[in-house]
Amino acid sequence: MGEKEKSLELRTRRIIYKHILKNPGLHEREIARQLEVALGTLDYHLYYLKKKELVITKTDGHYTQYYVAGKIGKKDKKFLAVLRQKVPRKIVIFLLLNNFSYHRDICNHIGLAPSTTSFHLNKLVDLDLVEKKAEGRESIFTIKEKEYISDLIISYKKSFLDDAVNRFADTWLDLHPRHIRKSKKEK
């Protein structure tokens, strides 16, 4: 029996590992909630999986996201981390379906104050996910790599547990029929 198989002998640990494999970028509390596992138990198994280098983490602000080692590329991790957050995800989905949108239109759609919307848009611009262009006194926003981001969302749509993601996926695939990414791991 190999080292990986030995490390995954325990049923709970194996379930956690497989859940992270299917749902990359989840944070600890979300994993605990979805699997209905006590945080202390989850923490113990995540520590073990990290120690055995089967799971890696990426910290983004307040959250630490979990990924199965060697299964997802750096760029995917970067964008999945922000797409796991509800408000940025709503903005990205809106922009994918409404290319070149004004700040006010984004605010109206997500129902947040202009300053809060600006905070999230600036974060998306800093991550190089969204492009901002000035048009007079207003700003227009668009997704930089629409195909890539839409494929990423569609590839992991089940892991978001969000009806908006499901509706987006159905709409996007109706408007842009093509093959979804063959590999989630990038070069």
Backbone as CSV, one residue per row, in Angstrom:
resi,resn,N_x,N_y,N_z,CA_x,CA_y,CA_z,C_x,C_y,C_z
1,MET,0.844,-1.174,0.000,0.000,0.000,0.000,0.893,1.241,0.000
2,GLY,0.594,2.185,-0.903,1.392,3.390,-1.023,1.145,4.379,0.097
3,GLU,1.998,5.389,0.169,1.910,6.411,1.217,0.578,7.158,1.158
4,LYS,0.144,7.510,-0.053,-1.131,8.222,-0.200,-2.290,7.355,0.293
5,GLU,-2.310,6.093,-0.110,-3.384,5.183,0.301,-3.412,5.007,1.819
6,LYS,-2.218,4.906,2.427,-2.141,4.791,3.890,-2.702,6.046,4.558
7,SER,-2.364,7.189,3.989,-2.822,8.456,4.556,-4.336,8.611,4.459
8,LEU,-4.940,7.949,3.476,-6.387,8.077,3.266,-7.165,6.854,3.731
9,GLU,-6.556,6.039,4.591,-7.225,4.840,5.108,-8.461,5.177,5.934
10,LEU,-8.369,6.210,6.739,-9.501,6.586,7.583,-10.629,7.145,6.717
11,ARG,-11.826,6.659,6.945,-12.998,7.037,6.136,-13.234,8.547,6.153
12,THR,-13.222,9.156,7.332,-13.477,10.592,7.454,-12.439,11.395,6.681
13,ARG,-11.181,11.011,6.810,-10.101,11.711,6.106,-10.270,11.578,4.595
14,ARG,-10.632,10.396,4.145,-10.841,10.140,2.715,-12.005,10.995,2.189
15,ILE,-13.074,11.099,2.969,-14.228,11.919,2.574,-13.825,13.383,2.468
16,ILE,-13.065,13.868,3.424,-12.598,15.256,3.401,-11.721,15.496,2.170
17,TYR,-10.790,14.600,1.915,-9.889,14.724,0.764,-10.690,14.770,-0.541
18,LYS,-11.630,13.858,-0.699,-12.437,13.805,-1.934,-13.304,15.052,-2.071
19,HIS,-13.789,15.564,-0.954,-14.612,16.779,-1.004,-13.779,17.974,-1.474
20,ILE,-12.568,18.073,-0.989,-11.679,19.156,-1.410,-11.313,18.982,-2.883
21,LEU,-11.118,17.762,-3.318,-10.816,17.489,-4.728,-11.953,17.972,-5.628
22,LYS,-13.195,17.726,-5.223,-14.360,18.128,-6.021,-14.707,19.602,-5.858
23,ASN,-14.287,20.197,-4.750,-14.664,21.572,-4.412,-13.438,22.399,-4.041
24,PRO,-12.511,22.582,-4.951,-11.281,23.303,-4.605,-11.558,24.740,-4.181
25,GLY,-10.806,25.183,-3.186,-10.891,26.570,-2.758,-11.856,26.833,-1.620
26,LEU,-12.482,25.786,-1.098,-13.367,25.995,0.046,-12.543,26.306,1.288
27,HIS,-13.128,27.081,2.210,-12.450,27.337,3.473,-12.958,26.356,4.516
28,GLU,-12.256,26.286,5.634,-12.482,25.250,6.639,-13.929,25.195,7.144
29,ARG,-14.496,26.335,7.487,-15.870,26.329,8.012,-16.870,25.845,6.968
30,GLU,-16.635,26.186,5.729,-17.539,25.735,4.666,-17.429,24.224,4.463
31,ILE,-16.219,23.704,4.530,-16.030,22.250,4.426,-16.756,21.574,5.589
32,ALA,-16.587,22.106,6.797,-17.236,21.534,7.982,-18.755,21.568,7.834
33,ARG,-19.266,22.678,7.333,-20.714,22.821,7.157,-21.240,21.828,6.130
34,GLN,-20.573,21.765,4.978,-21.048,20.891,3.907,-20.956,19.414,4.279
35,LEU,-19.912,19.036,4.988,-19.724,17.637,5.348,-20.341,17.276,6.704
36,GLU,-20.825,18.303,7.402,-21.383,18.111,8.735,-20.391,17.400,9.651
37,VAL,-19.171,17.957,9.658,-18.074,17.443,10.488,-17.725,18.524,11.511
38,ALA,-17.480,18.132,12.732,-17.080,19.086,13.772,-15.769,19.766,13.365
39,LEU,-15.654,21.048,13.684,-14.450,21.799,13.314,-13.176,21.181,13.890
40,GLY,-13.232,20.714,15.106,-12.051,20.091,15.720,-11.616,18.850,14.959
41,THR,-12.566,18.039,14.560,-12.269,16.828,13.779,-11.696,17.209,12.421
42,LEU,-12.344,18.178,11.776,-11.876,18.625,10.465,-10.468,19.203,10.572
43,ASP,-10.241,20.031,11.569,-8.934,20.649,11.766,-7.844,19.588,11.916
44,TYR,-8.128,18.555,12.680,-7.178,17.451,12.868,-6.837,16.791,11.536
45,HIS,-7.849,16.466,10.743,-7.616,15.779,9.470,-6.948,16.696,8.438
46,LEU,-7.333,17.966,8.416,-6.683,18.903,7.485,-5.210,19.079,7.835
47,TYR,-4.903,19.162,9.116,-3.511,19.263,9.548,-2.722,18.043,9.058
48,TYR,-3.290,16.873,9.226,-2.631,15.640,8.796,-2.434,15.630,7.277
49,LEU,-3.476,15.999,6.536,-3.389,16.012,5.070,-2.349,17.023,4.584
50,LYS,-2.258,18.171,5.259,-1.239,19.161,4.909,0.156,18.633,5.222
51,LYS,0.305,18.009,6.383,1.601,17.458,6.795,2.088,16.397,5.797
52,LYS,1.161,15.618,5.273,1.496,14.572,4.291,1.555,15.129,2.863
53,GLU,1.363,16.439,2.728,1.426,17.151,1.447,0.401,16.647,0.430
54,LEU,-0.740,16.205,0.924,-1.843,15.807,0.055,-2.774,16.978,-0.207
55,VAL,-2.758,17.939,0.713,-3.578,19.132,0.614,-2.676,20.336,0.824
56,ILE,-2.939,21.382,0.033,-2.212,22.641,0.194,-3.219,23.752,0.494
57,THR,-2.722,24.854,1.004,-3.601,25.978,1.330,-3.149,27.240,0.620
58,LYS,-4.105,28.147,0.495,-3.835,29.485,-0.024,-4.631,30.435,0.856
59,THR,-3.945,31.388,1.453,-4.619,32.343,2.323,-4.895,33.614,1.545
60,ASP,-6.143,34.066,1.638,-6.574,35.256,0.917,-7.366,36.134,1.885
61,GLY,-6.705,37.097,2.481,-7.398,37.962,3.420,-7.783,37.214,4.680
62,HIS,-9.068,37.024,4.870,-9.585,36.400,6.085,-9.681,34.884,5.995
63,TYR,-9.612,34.325,4.806,-9.876,32.904,4.621,-8.651,32.135,4.152
64,THR,-8.613,30.874,4.541,-7.620,29.951,4.031,-8.374,28.923,3.190
65,GLN,-8.048,28.860,1.916,-8.702,27.912,1.023,-7.867,26.645,0.935
66,TYR,-8.554,25.531,0.717,-7.899,24.225,0.642,-8.006,23.651,-0.759
67,TYR,-6.889,23.040,-1.204,-6.790,22.430,-2.531,-6.044,21.114,-2.406
68,VAL,-6.401,20.160,-3.258,-5.626,18.923,-3.324,-4.341,19.254,-4.068
69,ALA,-3.217,18.862,-3.505,-1.906,19.179,-4.076,-1.779,18.638,-5.501
70,GLY,-1.293,19.484,-6.393,-0.997,19.081,-7.761,-2.193,18.929,-8.677
71,LYS,-3.383,19.300,-8.224,-4.581,19.088,-9.029,-5.145,20.356,-9.652
72,ILE,-4.662,21.492,-9.234,-5.206,22.742,-9.757,-4.083,23.754,-9.912
73,GLY,-4.135,24.502,-10.990,-3.073,25.450,-11.289,-3.148,26.738,-10.489
74,LYS,-2.070,27.479,-10.509,-1.940,28.723,-9.745,-3.001,29.759,-10.138
75,LYS,-3.229,29.880,-11.434,-4.199,30.861,-11.926,-5.615,30.484,-11.483
76,ASP,-5.949,29.209,-11.564,-7.266,28.751,-11.104,-7.448,29.054,-9.623
77,LYS,-6.425,28.797,-8.817,-6.500,29.074,-7.378,-6.769,30.550,-7.130
78,LYS,-6.064,31.389,-7.854,-6.195,32.834,-7.681,-7.638,33.283,-7.932
79,PHE,-8.224,32.795,-9.016,-9.578,33.228,-9.356,-10.648,32.494,-8.557
80,LEU,-10.446,31.222,-8.254,-11.420,30.494,-7.432,-11.535,31.103,-6.044
81,ALA,-10.420,31.576,-5.510,-10.438,32.187,-4.175,-11.413,33.361,-4.132
82,VAL,-11.402,34.188,-5.155,-12.300,35.343,-5.159,-13.718,34.934,-5.576
83,LEU,-13.842,33.950,-6.452,-15.177,33.500,-6.866,-15.919,32.767,-5.752
84,ARG,-15.220,32.322,-4.740,-15.861,31.677,-3.582,-16.577,32.709,-2.704
85,GLN,-16.300,33.986,-2.937,-16.937,35.057,-2.162,-18.190,35.525,-2.908
86,LYS,-19.279,35.642,-2.184,-20.593,35.883,-2.791,-20.667,37.168,-3.634
87,VAL,-20.249,38.297,-3.087,-20.392,39.569,-3.810,-19.507,39.606,-5.055
88,PRO,-18.210,39.289,-4.963,-17.416,39.277,-6.189,-17.965,38.296,-7.237
89,ARG,-18.475,37.151,-6.781,-19.048,36.171,-7.716,-20.265,36.761,-8.432
90,LYS,-21.129,37.468,-7.690,-22.303,38.103,-8.309,-21.875,39.134,-9.346
91,ILE,-20.844,39.902,-9.015,-20.352,40.920,-9.952,-19.800,40.252,-11.215
92,VAL,-18.987,39.227,-11.030,-18.374,38.544,-12.174,-19.444,37.936,-13.071
93,ILE,-20.420,37.281,-12.474,-21.491,36.673,-13.280,-22.269,37.755,-14.028
94,PHE,-22.568,38.860,-13.355,-23.259,39.964,-14.017,-22.449,40.476,-15.209
95,LEU,-21.140,40.666,-14.999,-20.295,41.193,-16.082,-20.136,40.190,-17.231
96,LEU,-20.123,38.913,-16.917,-20.044,37.920,-17.991,-21.271,37.979,-18.882
97,LEU,-22.419,38.238,-18.283,-23.665,38.293,-19.048,-23.993,39.691,-19.561
98,ASN,-23.329,40.705,-19.016,-23.576,42.102,-19.388,-22.239,42.804,-19.606
99,ASN,-21.596,42.457,-20.684,-20.267,42.975,-20.994,-20.278,44.504,-21.074
100,PHE,-19.204,45.126,-20.641,-19.046,46.581,-20.668,-20.185,47.274,-19.920
101,SER,-20.265,47.029,-18.621,-21.314,47.614,-17.784,-20.780,48.800,-16.989
102,TYR,-21.659,49.774,-16.805,-21.335,50.931,-15.983,-21.417,50.566,-14.504
103,HIS,-20.676,51.307,-13.711,-20.653,51.112,-12.263,-22.071,51.146,-11.692
104,ARG,-22.867,52.121,-12.101,-24.233,52.260,-11.571,-25.092,51.038,-11.886
105,ASP,-24.895,50.434,-13.066,-25.669,49.247,-13.434,-25.281,48.051,-12.561
106,ILE,-23.996,47.950,-12.269,-23.527,46.862,-11.389,-24.103,47.065,-9.990
107,CYS,-24.058,48.295,-9.487,-24.628,48.612,-8.162,-26.108,48.237,-8.112
108,ASN,-26.845,48.620,-9.133,-28.279,48.321,-9.165,-28.528,46.817,-9.174
109,HIS,-27.712,46.085,-9.904,-27.916,44.639,-9.995,-27.618,43.924,-8.677
110,ILE,-26.504,44.274,-8.052,-26.147,43.536,-6.833,-26.789,44.127,-5.582
111,GLY,-27.351,45.336,-5.698,-28.096,45.915,-4.588,-27.246,46.390,-3.428
112,LEU,-26.037,46.808,-3.720,-25.160,47.322,-2.664,-24.815,48.781,-2.935
113,ALA,-24.346,49.451,-1.898,-23.954,50.855,-2.013,-22.815,50.996,-3.027
114,PRO,-22.751,52.148,-3.693,-21.667,52.370,-4.662,-20.271,52.174,-4.075
115,SER,-20.064,52.597,-2.822,-18.731,52.453,-2.219,-18.389,50.976,-1.993
116,THR,-19.359,50.182,-1.579,-19.127,48.743,-1.374,-18.867,48.060,-2.713
117,THR,-19.644,48.429,-3.702,-19.456,47.871,-5.043,-18.074,48.250,-5.574
118,SER,-17.666,49.499,-5.366,-16.338,49.943,-5.807,-15.231,49.143,-5.133
119,PHE,-15.392,48.883,-3.833,-14.407,48.087,-3.108,-14.204,46.731,-3.786
120,HIS,-15.300,46.048,-4.082,-15.212,44.723,-4.699,-14.708,44.802,-6.139
121,LEU,-15.150,45.803,-6.875,-14.663,45.969,-8.256,-13.164,46.245,-8.269
122,ASN,-12.688,47.076,-7.361,-11.257,47.364,-7.295,-10.453,46.113,-6.967
123,LYS,-11.001,45.287,-6.107,-10.342,44.019,-5.786,-10.250,43.144,-7.042
124,LEU,-11.319,43.102,-7.826,-11.325,42.302,-9.061,-10.384,42.884,-10.113
125,VAL,-10.276,44.205,-10.144,-9.340,44.863,-11.064,-7.902,44.557,-10.639
126,ASP,-7.621,44.632,-9.333,-6.278,44.336,-8.816,-5.857,42.903,-9.107
127,LEU,-6.819,41.985,-9.110,-6.523,40.577,-9.412,-6.369,40.332,-10.912
128,ASP,-6.596,41.374,-11.710,-6.497,41.286,-13.161,-7.603,40.409,-13.752
129,LEU,-8.720,40.331,-13.058,-9.877,39.578,-13.533,-10.825,40.491,-14.301
130,VAL,-10.925,41.751,-13.852,-11.816,42.739,-14.450,-10.984,43.907,-14.962
131,GLU,-11.438,44.469,-16.076,-10.799,45.653,-16.635,-11.710,46.854,-16.432
132,LYS,-11.116,47.968,-16.038,-11.857,49.207,-15.782,-11.419,50.256,-16.787
133,LYS,-12.403,50.868,-17.453,-12.098,51.939,-18.410,-12.926,53.160,-18.054
134,ALA,-12.265,54.303,-18.101,-12.972,55.551,-17.833,-13.652,56.022,-19.114
135,GLU,-14.893,56.417,-18.967,-15.633,57.013,-20.077,-16.263,58.293,-19.539
136,GLY,-15.567,59.391,-19.760,-16.011,60.644,-19.170,-15.875,60.564,-17.658
137,ARG,-16.970,60.832,-16.957,-16.953,60.787,-15.496,-17.368,59.418,-14.956
138,GLU,-17.633,58.502,-15.852,-18.095,57.185,-15.432,-17.051,56.122,-15.747
139,SER,-17.240,54.976,-15.127,-16.353,53.838,-15.375,-17.146,52.682,-15.957
140,ILE,-16.506,52.009,-16.900,-17.102,50.825,-17.520,-16.218,49.643,-17.162
141,PHE,-16.860,48.518,-16.853,-16.141,47.316,-16.424,-16.453,46.145,-17.339
142,THR,-15.441,45.311,-17.529,-15.606,44.102,-18.319,-14.678,43.019,-17.777
143,ILE,-15.028,41.782,-18.024,-14.182,40.656,-17.633,-13.068,40.530,-18.663
144,LYS,-11.844,40.355,-18.213,-10.702,40.277,-19.126,-10.671,38.983,-19.945
145,GLU,-10.831,37.849,-19.298,-10.762,36.559,-19.991,-12.099,35.841,-19.824
146,LYS,-13.084,36.288,-20.598,-14.451,35.775,-20.426,-14.545,34.262,-20.582
147,GLU,-13.934,33.712,-21.603,-14.023,32.271,-21.843,-13.393,31.495,-20.686
148,TYR,-12.231,31.932,-20.261,-11.522,31.253,-19.176,-12.334,31.291,-17.882
149,ILE,-12.829,32.463,-17.516,-13.581,32.620,-16.264,-14.902,31.862,-16.338
150,SER,-15.582,31.930,-17.465,-16.845,31.190,-17.583,-16.595,29.685,-17.498
151,ASP,-15.527,29.210,-18.122,-15.185,27.785,-18.028,-14.877,27.385,-16.586
152,LEU,-14.184,28.247,-15.870,-13.841,27.970,-14.479,-15.112,27.855,-13.627
153,ILE,-16.024,28.793,-13.801,-17.280,28.767,-13.045,-18.096,27.533,-13.405
154,ILE,-18.197,27.245,-14.687,-18.995,26.097,-15.135,-18.355,24.787,-14.696
155,SER,-17.038,24.699,-14.761,-16.344,23.470,-14.356,-16.579,23.139,-12.887
156,TYR,-16.698,24.164,-12.046,-16.860,23.951,-10.612,-18.232,24.386,-10.110
157,LYS,-19.216,24.475,-10.993,-20.520,25.023,-10.607,-21.167,24.265,-9.454
158,LYS,-21.011,22.971,-9.394,-21.616,22.201,-8.303,-21.027,22.572,-6.955
159,SER,-19.800,23.026,-6.949,-19.139,23.339,-5.676,-19.558,24.694,-5.108
160,PHE,-20.230,25.532,-5.902,-20.615,26.853,-5.408,-21.907,26.833,-4.601
161,LEU,-22.751,25.835,-4.801,-24.031,25.739,-4.092,-24.785,27.060,-4.182
162,ASP,-24.899,27.578,-5.385,-25.491,28.887,-5.615,-26.384,28.792,-6.848
163,ASP,-27.668,29.096,-6.686,-28.592,29.042,-7.824,-28.194,30.004,-8.927
164,ALA,-27.607,31.139,-8.550,-27.172,32.113,-9.556,-26.102,31.508,-10.462
165,VAL,-25.217,30.705,-9.908,-24.176,30.049,-10.713,-24.817,29.045,-11.664
166,ASN,-25.785,28.295,-11.179,-26.473,27.328,-12.038,-27.213,28.024,-13.176
167,ARG,-27.910,29.118,-12.859,-28.618,29.868,-13.912,-27.619,30.451,-14.909
168,PHE,-26.496,30.988,-14.394,-25.460,31.519,-15.291,-24.952,30.432,-16.223
169,ALA,-24.624,29.267,-15.661,-24.073,28.171,-16.461,-25.038,27.778,-17.569
170,ASP,-26.301,27.655,-17.235,-27.295,27.293,-18.253,-27.392,28.361,-19.334
171,THR,-27.442,29.623,-18.930,-27.539,30.731,-19.892,-26.291,30.815,-20.754
172,TRP,-25.115,30.742,-20.124,-23.858,30.858,-20.851,-23.717,29.747,-21.893
173,LEU,-24.044,28.532,-21.493,-23.910,27.405,-22.410,-24.926,27.488,-23.546
174,ASP,-26.091,28.070,-23.279,-27.064,28.287,-24.354,-26.553,29.317,-25.354
175,LEU,-25.899,30.360,-24.840,-25.400,31.438,-25.698,-24.058,31.116,-26.356
176,HIS,-23.262,30.272,-25.724,-21.918,29.962,-26.200,-21.689,28.450,-26.214
177,PRO,-22.382,27.710,-27.052,-22.176,26.252,-27.039,-20.754,25.913,-27.504
178,ARG,-20.086,25.155,-26.704,-18.730,24.709,-27.010,-18.330,23.693,-25.959
179,HIS,-17.144,23.150,-26.105,-16.654,22.190,-25.129,-16.094,22.919,-23.925
180,ILE,-16.417,22.412,-22.752,-15.850,22.946,-21.510,-14.433,22.407,-21.381
181,ARG,-13.637,23.084,-20.611,-12.235,22.720,-20.424,-12.056,21.221,-20.268
182,LYS,-11.088,20.724,-20.963,-10.775,19.306,-20.858,-9.968,19.023,-19.609
183,SER,-9.205,19.994,-19.181,-8.369,19.822,-17.995,-8.486,21.042,-17.110
184,LYS,-8.666,20.820,-15.836,-8.750,21.930,-14.888,-7.363,22.381,-14.478
185,LYS,-6.375,21.591,-14.789,-5.000,21.922,-14.426,-4.374,22.692,-15.585
186,GLU,-3.815,23.850,-15.296,-3.227,24.645,-16.377,-1.744,24.362,-16.528
187,LYS,-1.223,24.877,-17.581,0.189,24.663,-17.897,1.070,25.382,-16.916
